[in-house]
Amino acid sequence: MKKRTLWALLLCLAMLASLLAGCGGEKKETAEDGRGDVIKEEPAPTSEETLPSEPEVNFEDFYGCWEYWDYDIWLYVYGDGTYEMYNEDGDCTAGSYTPEGTEIVLDSGEHFALDGEGGLIDGEGDGLFASELPDFTPDYYFDEYGIGMR
C-alpha cells in the first residue's frame, strides 16, 4: 500500500511539474481585461519627428527671368533682393522681395516657390518657366520717330 501511495504521489508531482513547466519560461503580456490583445505604447515622438522638415532651398535658384505659362508676364528676380515684373507691353513694376521659408515674397505680397521641376509656382498655383525678357520696343516706334536701324 505504501508503494501505491508513493507512486501516486510521484505521479502527481510529475504532472504538477509538467504543468508548471508549460506555464513558466517566457512571460507573455496580457491586457488587463484578460483578452490577451496587448497594445504596446510607442514612445512619444521627438520634436524633430513631429514636424515635417522643410526641403533645403537655394535662393540662387530663384534668380533670373521667369515667364508665366498662361500669361504674357515676366518676372525678373535679382540677387540683390529686388525684382522687376513686366507685362506684354513692356510696362514694368519693380520692388523688393524677402526670402521666407521655402518661398520668396514680393513687397506686393505675391509668393513664389520652386516647383521642384526647374520652374516656379506662384501663390495662386500658376506656373512659370525659365525664360528671357523679350524686346519690348515695338517696330512702329522706329517708324514713327524716323529712327533708322543700321
C-alpha positions as CSV (number, residue, x, y, z in Angstrom):
1,M,0.0,0.0,0.0
2,K,2.9,2.3,0.7
3,K,4.2,1.7,-2.8
4,R,0.9,2.7,-4.4
5,T,0.7,5.8,-2.3
6,L,4.3,6.7,-3.2
7,W,3.7,6.0,-6.9
8,A,0.5,8.1,-6.8
9,L,2.4,10.9,-5.1
10,L,5.3,10.8,-7.5
11,L,2.9,10.7,-10.5
12,C,1.1,13.8,-9.1
13,L,4.4,15.6,-8.6
14,A,5.5,14.8,-12.2
15,M,2.2,16.1,-13.6
16,L,2.4,19.2,-11.5
17,A,6.0,19.8,-12.6
18,S,5.0,19.4,-16.3
19,L,2.1,21.8,-15.8
20,L,4.3,24.4,-14.2
21,A,7.0,23.9,-16.9
22,G,4.4,24.7,-19.6
23,C,3.3,27.8,-17.8
24,G,6.7,29.1,-16.9
25,G,9.6,30.2,-19.2
26,E,8.6,33.1,-21.4
27,K,6.4,35.6,-19.7
28,K,3.6,36.8,-22.0
29,E,1.9,40.2,-21.6
30,T,-1.8,40.2,-21.5
31,A,-4.3,43.0,-21.4
32,E,-5.9,43.9,-18.1
33,D,-9.3,42.8,-19.4
34,G,-7.9,39.3,-19.9
35,R,-8.5,39.2,-23.7
36,G,-4.8,38.9,-24.4
37,D,-4.6,41.7,-27.0
38,V,-1.8,43.7,-25.7
39,I,-1.3,47.2,-27.2
40,K,2.2,48.4,-26.7
41,E,2.6,52.1,-26.4
42,E,5.1,53.7,-28.7
43,P,7.5,56.2,-27.2
44,A,6.4,59.8,-27.7
45,P,8.0,61.3,-30.9
46,T,10.7,63.9,-30.5
47,S,10.2,67.4,-31.9
48,E,12.3,66.5,-34.9
49,E,9.9,63.6,-35.8
50,T,6.7,65.6,-35.3
51,L,7.4,68.5,-37.6
52,P,7.9,67.8,-41.3
53,S,11.3,69.1,-42.3
54,E,11.3,71.8,-45.0
55,P,13.3,71.0,-48.0
56,E,16.6,72.8,-48.5
57,V,16.2,75.8,-50.7
58,N,19.0,77.5,-52.5
59,F,17.6,81.0,-53.1
60,E,20.0,81.5,-56.0
61,D,17.7,79.1,-57.9
62,F,15.1,82.0,-57.9
63,Y,17.5,84.4,-59.7
64,G,16.8,85.1,-63.4
65,C,14.0,85.7,-65.7
66,W,10.7,83.7,-65.4
67,E,7.7,83.7,-67.8
68,Y,4.2,82.6,-66.9
69,W,2.9,79.6,-68.8
70,D,-0.6,81.1,-69.3
71,Y,0.1,84.8,-69.3
72,D,2.4,87.3,-71.1
73,I,4.0,88.3,-67.8
74,W,7.7,88.1,-67.0
75,L,9.3,88.2,-63.5
76,Y,13.0,89.0,-63.3
77,V,14.5,88.2,-59.8
78,Y,17.8,89.7,-59.0
79,G,20.3,88.5,-56.4
80,D,20.3,91.8,-54.5
81,G,16.7,91.4,-53.2
82,T,14.9,93.2,-56.0
83,Y,12.7,92.2,-58.8
84,E,11.0,93.6,-61.9
85,M,7.7,92.4,-63.4
86,Y,6.9,93.1,-67.0
87,N,3.7,92.8,-68.9
88,E,3.3,92.2,-72.7
89,D,3.6,96.0,-73.4
90,G,6.9,96.2,-71.5
91,D,5.4,98.1,-68.6
92,C,7.5,97.3,-65.5
93,T,6.7,97.1,-61.8
94,A,9.8,97.0,-59.6
95,G,10.3,96.3,-56.0
96,S,12.0,94.1,-53.4
97,Y,11.4,90.6,-52.1
98,T,12.2,88.7,-49.0
99,P,13.0,85.0,-48.6
100,E,10.6,83.3,-46.2
101,G,10.9,79.6,-45.5
102,T,11.0,78.0,-49.0
103,E,9.5,81.0,-50.8
104,I,10.3,84.5,-51.8
105,V,7.6,87.1,-51.0
106,L,7.4,90.2,-53.2
107,D,6.7,93.5,-51.4
108,S,3.4,93.4,-53.3
109,G,2.5,90.3,-51.3
110,E,2.8,87.7,-54.1
111,H,4.5,84.4,-53.1
112,F,6.7,82.3,-55.4
113,A,8.2,78.9,-54.7
114,L,10.3,76.4,-56.6
115,D,8.1,73.7,-58.2
116,G,10.8,71.0,-58.0
117,E,10.9,70.6,-61.8
118,G,13.1,73.7,-62.7
119,G,10.3,76.2,-62.6
120,L,8.4,78.4,-60.2
121,I,4.8,78.4,-58.9
122,D,3.0,81.4,-57.6
123,G,0.6,81.7,-54.6
124,E,-2.3,81.2,-57.0
125,G,-0.9,77.9,-58.4
126,D,0.2,79.3,-61.7
127,G,3.4,78.1,-63.1
128,L,6.4,80.0,-64.5
129,F,9.3,78.7,-66.6
130,A,12.9,80.0,-67.1
131,S,12.8,82.5,-70.0
132,E,14.4,85.7,-71.3
133,L,12.9,89.1,-71.5
134,P,11.5,89.9,-75.0
135,D,12.5,93.0,-76.9
136,F,9.6,95.3,-75.8
137,T,10.5,98.1,-78.3
138,P,7.7,97.9,-81.0
139,D,8.7,98.4,-84.6
140,Y,6.3,101.3,-85.1
141,Y,8.3,103.3,-82.6
142,F,11.3,103.4,-85.0
143,D,9.0,104.3,-88.0
144,E,7.1,106.9,-86.1
145,Y,10.2,108.8,-85.0
146,G,12.2,108.2,-88.2
147,I,14.9,106.3,-86.5
148,G,16.8,104.0,-88.9
149,M,18.3,100.8,-87.9
150,R,22.0,100.4,-89.0
